[in-house]
Amino acid sequence: MSEDEGKARSGKARSQPLRRGKACLNCRHLKIKCDGVRLLCGQCKRVPKDDPCEFTDVSSRTMDLESTVSRLHSRINELEGIPGTSSSTDYSLHGGLPGWPRTEFSRMNSPFSGSSAGSRSSPQAASESSFLGVEEPPLVMIQMLLDRFLPHAIQFGFFLHIDRFRESVLLPLDWADPLRPSPALLSVVYLWGVHLSPSEPLLFSEPVFLKRAQQNISVEIAENSNPLHHLHTIQAQILLSTSMFRKKRILEAEFHTNGAATLALGYQLHKIRSARTRPEGERIRAFWTVACLQSSLNIALSTATTSFSILESAGADIDTPWPLEISDYAAGALPVGYQCQETLKSFLTEDPPPQASPVPTLYAKAAVLLHRASRLGSRWSANLDPQETVAYAAFCIWLDGRITKLWETLPPLYAFYADSAAARSLVLTHATTAAAAIKLHRSPGSVDPEARSKCVFAARAILACLGDTPIPE
């Protein structure tokens, strides 16, 4: 190749647009086209600038994330009283954080250190082969992620005792220590914290957190080695399912919910009769959280007849009492006759109790009615014989009565304005009850002459309660 041909090809290549982040800092600042020639680009050579022509191969996204982590690292030193570290130190331009090699950080775009939970205050270099089980964010970042997630945790299907969970997360113990939450649960909680964070650099790392959560759940289910973590695995599946549901990845949400339901049945969570309030409270809430989420997902998928349902599989064998607030179990404040048998059968055949029920109980009952209405509507066929048609109509009338009775027992939203979390749960209960009415009366086999007006009323009730939801500042 001649020298002229080489120059021509070189000039042709340089005329093509540079990839993002490849221009020199001067051209970026002035927003002019840079040819990317090092050590001195064409623009800086043609018109010398006050600042030297400098390049950086680190993407602005990664730089922002490293800057965020550097501030967190400085904050750790401030809290621990370690001198000599200024909060204004810019590690992103000096090789990254101590112990956080730039090559690893840039490749993974992750805020994880290579240290275990037991040595979070002094991060070590991360290893590419150790993606799964040995890394956590720094302690100060863990606290930040918990602060983002836990105030909203119940809305996303969190059934564990929140205060005890937080304490166990922050224990100065190793990753996967039995006294800490399971790696799968920690990974999903961190994922939710990232998702709810207002920090754009953290949001960019969400796919890394998601991959970590998915793989840790798979490993945990396959190994099934720690009985203390059985509930944690179910909780992790639920939280990952609601995360997928939130992102409209419905089939993935169904997959993880069904996984949680399979584990719940395997651990006999549908047959809880123990009077031990504290340990059993979380197990009771776990079962009903799975059942409620499955009921909602089956409606979203329009597969109520074919989808796996824990309410259908366990059915008459469900002896687990209705769920209460987690604080009720901690205080031992259980209603008289709380232990029961044939929970669903009693609910569907007996009159509602005279005393007011807690919101978790009401929501679980609404989910049961929604499930029943969905199953009933799917059984209608124009080919039913006269006897089957009469039985179908009678069942519609009976179920309409059960929905109406539950609706009448629901407290008004304003009674819970002081507790925004309970108010939002109550909104969901009202909406689920109304959805059950709509599902029932939209069935082609409905014999109620007022079916259409009842559907309209229920739809307006949903809009009204959603509009009346207290939103925290």
N, C-alpha and C positions, 0 to 999 in steps of 0.2 A: 504494500500500500504506500503510495507517495505521501510526502509531507502535506501537500495541498489537500489531498483527499481526506487525510486524518483531521486537518483543521476544519474542513467542511462538515465532516460527520460530527466532530465535537461541537461545532457551532449549532448544528441542527439539533443535537441532543439537548444543548443548553437552552434552546429557545422554547422547549416544552415546559409547561407549568411545573413548578416544584411542588413536591408533596407538602402538606401542611406541617409547619414547624421547621422546615429546612432552610428558610431564608435567614439572612443574618439579622441581628437584633436592630441595627440601624434601619434596614429596609422595612422591617416589621413595624417599627415605630413611625416611620414616615409613610407607610402604606404605599411603597413603590415596588416595582417588579425587581426581583433579585435573581441573578443568574446562578447563585450558589457556589461560585468559584472560591476556593480556599487557597491561601490564607487571606486574600483580599479580593472581595467580589468586584464586579465591573462598576457598579454604582459608586462604591466607596473609593475606587481607584480613579474614576472619572471626576468625581466631585468629593474631595476629602472632607470627612466629617470630624467634628470635635471628639467624638467617641471612637474607639478602635473598632474595627470590623470583627465582630465576635459571633460565633455560632454555638448553638446548643442542640444536642440530639434528643433532649428530653422533651416529651410532649408537654404542652401547657397543662393538660389534664393531670398528668403525673406530678408536675411541679406543684400544682395547687394542692394535690393530695398530700405530697410530702410536706408542704408548708403547714397544712392543717395538723399533721401528725407532729411536726416539730413544735408547734404551739402546745399541743397536748403533752409532749415530752417535757417541755419547759414548765408546764403547770404541775406535772408530777414532782419535779425538782423543788418547785416552790412549796408545795404541800409537805414534802418530806424534809424541807429545810436544807437542801443541798446547795451550797454556794457555788458561784462561778458560772452559772448558766443564765444567760439573759433571755428573756422571752422574745426578744427581737432577733435572735440568731436565726439566720436563714440557712438551714441545713441543705436545702435543695440545690444551692450553688457551691456547696463544699463537700460533695461526695455523699450526701444523704445523711440520715440519722446515724449516730454511732451504733454499730452493730447491725445496721440495715443496709446491706450493699446495694448500690444503685442498680446493678445488673438484675438482681432478683426483684427489687421493688418495681423497676420499670417493666420487667417481663410479665409479672403477675398483676400489676396495677392494683395491689391489695394492701390494706392497712394492717396486715398480720405481721407479727414478729415471729421469730423462730423459737421463742421461749415457751415453756409450759406455763400453766397458771401459777405454779409455785414460784416462778422467778420472773414475774411480769415486770418488775421494776427495772430490770436490766436486760432488754431485748438482745437476743443473739441472732446470728445470721440464719436466714431461712434456707431450707433445703427443698429443691424441686421435688425430690422423691418423698417428702414428708407432708404432702398436701392434706392428708386426711386427719390424722389423729393427734397431732402434737402441737398445733399452733392455735393461739388465741390473740385477739387484739390486746394492746396494753390495757392495764387496769383502768386508767382514767377513761379510755374509750369504751370499755365495757360498761362502766357506770353511766356514761352518756347514752349508750344504746339502750340500757335498761330504763333510763329516765324517759326515753322516747316511746318505748313500747308498753311498759307496765301500766301506765294510766289508762290505756285503751285495750288492755289485754283481754278483758272479758268479752268485748265485742268480737274478737277474733277466735273465740272458742277456748280461752284459757280457763281451765277448771281447777288448777292447783291453788294452794294457799299462797297468795302473792308475796306477803311479807317473808314467809319462811323460804320461798323460792329465791327471793333476792338475797337473803342472808347466805343461802347455800352457794349461790353463784359467786359471791365475793369471798368465800373462804380461801385462805392462802394455801390451797392444795393443788396437786397436779391435775392436769386435764385427764378426765376419765376416772378420777378418784371416786369411789362409791358414795362418799359423803357430799359430793357435788352433783348437780344435775348431769344427766347423760350427755355425751358429746353431740348426739343427734339433736336433743332439745336445745342445748346451748347454741348450736349452729343455726337453728331456725329462729330462735329468739334474737340472735344477732342480725339475722337477715331482716326480720321485721323492724328492728331498731334502725337499720340502714335505710329501709324503705320509707320509714316515717321521719327520717332526718331531713332537715332543711339544707344540709351541706351538699352542694353539687358534687364535689369530689367524691364524697362517700357514696352518693347515688350512682356514680359511674362504676363503682366497685360492686354494685349489687349482683351482677352475674357471677362473680367469684364466690360471694356468700351463698348464692343459690346452689351453685355446683357443690360446694362444700356440704351444705345441708342435705342435698339429695344423696350424696355418697355416704355420709355418716349414717343416715337413716337406713340405707341398704346394708351397710356393715352391721349395724346394731341388730337388725331383724335377722340377718343370717347367723350371727354369733349367738344371740339370745343368752348371754353368759351371766348377766347380773339380774337376779330377781328384783332387786331394789329399783331397777330402772324400767320395769315393765310399763308402769304408768307413764313414765317419761317418753317412752317410744310412742305410745298412743298419742300423748300430747304433741309430740313433734309432728306426727302424721296429720293431726288435726290442724295445727298452725300452718303447715305447708300447704294443706288443702285449701284453707281460707285465703292464703296468699295467692294460690293459683286461681281461685274463684274470683278474687278481687281483680286479677289481671285478665279475666275472661278466658282463661285456659281451662275450660270446664272439664274436659276429659281427664286432664291431669289431676284436677281437683277431685273428681270422682274416684280415680285410681287410689289416691292417698286416703280418702275417706273410707273406701271399702277395705283398705289395708288396716285402718284403725278399727273398723267394725269386726274384721276377722280376729284381730288380737283381742278385742273386748270379749267376744264370744269364747275364744280359747282360754282366757283367764277367768271365765265364769262371772263376768261383771253383771250379767243379767240375773244372777241368783244371789244377791247380797241380802242377808237377814241379820247381820251382826249388829249388836248394840254398841260396838266400839266407835264412838262418834268421830274422833279425829282421823284415824287411819281410813275408816270406811267412807268418810265424807267425800274425799277426793275420788274414790273409786265409783261412788254413786254418781257424782257429777260427771265423771268420765263417760260412763255408759250413756247418760242422757244427752251429753254434748254430741257424741257420735250419732245418736238417733236423730237429733234435731238437724244436724248438718246434712245427714243423708236425706232426710225428708225434703229439705230445701233444694239440694242438688238434683234430686229426681224430678222435681218440678221444672227446674231450669233445663234439664235434659229432655223433658217430655218422655221419660222412659219409666214411669212409675210402675208399669206392669212387668217389665222385663229386668229392671235393675235389681241388684242385690240389696236387700233392706234388712237391717238388724231387727226392726219391728216385726217384719214378716217372718224372718227365720226363727226368732225366739218366741214371738207371739204370746200364747197362753202360758209359756214357761217363765215369763218375766216376773220375778218376785222382787226386784230391786225397787226400793221406795222412790218416790218422787224427789227430785233434787231440791236442796235448800241453798240459801246463801252460805258461802264458805265460812263466814263469821258465826253462823248458827252452830255449825259442827264444832268449831273451836271453843265456843262457849258452852257446849253441851245442851243448848236450848232446842230440844227436839219436841215436836208436837206429840200429844197423847196418841198412842196407837200408831206411831210412825213406822214401826216394823210391820210389814204386811206381806201377804201372799197374793199371787194372781193380780198384780198391780193394774194391768190393762183391763182385765175382765171387770174388776171392781169399778174402775173409772167409767167404763162404757155401759154398765148396767145399773149403777147406783146413783142416787141424787148427790149433787155437790155438797161438800161439807159446809156447815153453817159458818165456821170461822174463816177469816180471810186467809188466802194462801199466799206464800211468798212468790215473787216474780219468777224465779227459776222454775217453780212447779207449774205455774200458769203457762209459761212458754213451752215446757215439755208437753203439756196436755194439748196445747194448740198445734204443735207439730204432729202429735198422734192423730188429731182430727184431720189435718191436712193430708197426711198419709192415707187415712181411710177414705177421704173424699176422692183422692186421686185413683186409688184402687177400684173404688166403686164405679167411677165414671168409665173406666177402661173395660168394665165387664158388660157394658151395654151392647146389645146387638139387635138389629131389626129382625133377626131370625129366632129370637127367644120365643118359646111356646107360651101360651096364656098363663100357665102356672108360674113360670119363671118371671114373666112380666109383672105379675101381681107381687111376687116376692121382692123384685127389684124396686118397685114403687114403694112398698112398705119400708124397705131399708132406707130409701131416700128420705122418707118422712121422719124416720127414727133418727137418722144422722143429722138432719136439719135441726131437730129438737136438741140434740147434744151440743151442736155448735152454738145455738141460741143460748142455751143455759150457761155455757162457758163464757160467752160474750157478756152476758149480764153480770157475771162475777168479776170482770176485769175492773180494776180501780181506774179512776181518771188520771190522766197524765199529770195534771197540776199537783196532785198529791205527792209527786216524787220530784218536783222541780229542784228541791234542795240537794238531791243526789242525782247528778247528771248521768252517771253510769247506770243506775237503776232505771232512770227515766228512759234512756235509750233502749234498754232491754225490754221495758214495758211497751215502748213503741213497736218493737219487733213482735211482741206478743199480740198486740192489737192487729198488726198487719197480717200476721200468720193466720189468726182466727178469721179475718176477713177474706184472706186468700182461700181458706178452706170452704167458706160459703160460696165464693165465686166458682171454685172448681166443681163444687157439687151442683150448683144451679146452671152451669154452662153445659152440663152433660146433655147429650141429645135425648137421653131417656128420662129427663126430669119431667115429672108430672105436675109440678107446682105451677098453678096459673100465674103466680106472682114471681116466677123465677127471674125474669128479666129485671124487674124492679129491684129484687133483692141483690142481683149482681151489681146494678148501678149504685145502690146504697152502700154495698161493701167497698166498691172501688172508691167512692167519695170518702168513705171512712178512712181508707188507707191514705189518701191525699191529705185529709184533715190532720191525722195524727203525725204524718211526716212533717207537715208544716208547723206543727206545735211542738216539735222536738227541741229541747234546750240545747244550744250549741255552746260549749265552754269557750271562753276567750283564749 
